[in-house]
């Protein structure tokens, strides 16, 4: 994707991190501001308008929560593929733990880009 063709909410790498584009300014030189989809940190970059920027696709998968043990979520797909991930910090981790402890059947949403992944939701 050319820098001149970027739009808000596109997903590109800024400073080597996967970011969601928040702001775009400029014509000959395109100044881009985005937020890291995993950490929320702000990143910026400048590109000549004709330069290609590296875009990416987010892979979103859903897992059933099987157990929580020693700070790890034991997850399983409907096809029986198992995955262990750390309980996320903050409000989301508390919501997951509270729901599990009250006996709710929870579906956990995980996003990934390359080798990096994170729990981003539950229902």
Beta strands, then each sheet from edge to edge (+ up, - down):
strand 1: 11-14
strand 2: 17-25
strand 3: 29-36
strand 4: 42-48
strand 5: 59-69
strand 6: 72-76
strand 7: 82-86
strand 8: 107-113
strand 9: 116-122
sheet 1: 1+ 2- 3+ 4-
sheet 2: 7+ 6- 5+ 8- 9+
end
